[in-house]
């Protein structure tokens, strides 16, 4: 996540234009896609950075899962099955992190 944000933030305008073009077949209006495209790299960066430093880990993992659900929905709307495969891998990673985090928290309480 951190890497996605780091490479997209410096080229934010071209990334946004690319995402808008790639979502042209979608039923989602550009008025929704454009702000999302500008926010996405920062969200990815913040989620990745927060995970690395351990800031509000549970909330960060849920944020990552929510972001993956939104991305999967968008990719499904344009039938981009290859992107969905990668997004599901990311979502699985977040689920594993959540499982590990919850088990660690349970052991700390005992």
C-alpha positions in Angstrom: 0.0 0.0 0.0 2.8 2.4 0.9 4.5 1.7 -2.4 1.3 2.3 -4.4 0.9 5.7 -2.7 4.6 6.6 -3.1 4.7 6.0 -6.8 1.3 7.6 -7.5 1.5 10.8 -5.5 4.3 12.4 -7.6 2.3 11.8 -10.8 -1.1 12.4 -9.3 -2.5 14.3 -12.3 -1.5 11.6 -14.9 -2.7 8.8 -12.5 -6.1 10.6 -12.2 -6.4 11.0 -15.9 -5.5 7.4 -16.5 -8.1 6.2 -13.9 -10.8 8.3 -15.4 -10.0 7.0 -18.9 -9.9 3.4 -17.7 -13.3 3.8 -16.0 -15.1 5.2 -19.1 -17.0 1.9 -19.6 -18.2 2.0 -16.0 -21.7 3.1 -15.0 -20.0 5.2 -12.3 -20.1 8.9 -13.2 -16.8 10.9 -13.6 -18.0 13.2 -10.8 -17.3 10.3 -8.4 -14.3 8.8 -10.1 -12.2 12.0 -10.3 -12.2 12.9 -6.6 -11.7 9.2 -5.7 -8.7 9.1 -8.1 -7.1 12.2 -6.4 -7.7 10.7 -2.9 -6.7 7.1 -3.6 -2.9 7.5 -3.7 -3.0 9.4 -0.3 -5.3 6.8 1.2 -2.9 4.0 0.0 0.1 5.8 1.4 -1.6 6.5 4.8 -2.8 3.0 5.2 0.6 1.5 4.3 2.5 4.0 6.5 0.1 3.4 9.4 0.6 -0.3 9.2 4.3 0.0 9.2 4.4 2.2 12.3 1.7 0.3 14.0 -0.7 3.3 14.3 -4.3 2.2 15.2 -3.6 -1.2 13.6 -7.1 -2.6 13.7 -8.7 0.5 12.2 -5.9 0.7 9.6 -6.6 -2.9 8.6 -10.3 -2.3 8.3 -9.6 0.8 6.3 -7.4 -1.3 3.9 -10.2 -3.9 3.6 -12.7 -1.2 2.9 -10.5 0.3 0.2 -10.0 -3.1 -1.4 -13.8 -3.6 -1.5 -14.2 -0.2 -3.2 -11.5 -1.0 -5.7 -12.9 -4.5 -6.4 -16.3 -2.9 -7.0 -14.8 -0.4 -9.4 -12.8 -3.1 -11.3 -15.9 -5.3 -11.5 -17.9 -2.4 -13.0 -15.5 -2.4 -16.0 -15.0 -6.2 -16.0 -11.3 -5.9 -15.2 -10.8 -9.4 -13.8 -7.0 -9.2 -13.7 -7.1 -6.2 -11.4 -9.6 -7.9 -9.2 -7.3 -10.9 -8.8 -4.5 -8.6 -7.5 -7.0 -6.7 -5.3 -8.2 -10.0 -3.8 -4.6 -10.9 -3.0 -4.3 -7.5 -1.2 -7.5 -8.1 0.7 -6.3 -11.6 1.7 -3.2 -10.0 3.1 -5.3 -7.6 5.1 -7.4 -10.5 6.4 -4.3 -12.4 7.5 -3.0 -9.3 9.2 -6.4 -9.0 11.0 -6.3 -12.6 12.1 -2.7 -12.3 13.4 -3.5 -9.0 15.1 -6.6 -10.4 16.8 -4.8 -13.5 18.0 -2.0 -11.3 19.4 -4.5 -9.1 21.2 -6.3 -12.1 22.6 -3.0 -13.5 24.0 -2.1 -10.0 25.5 -5.4 -9.9 27.4 -4.9 -13.3 29.0 
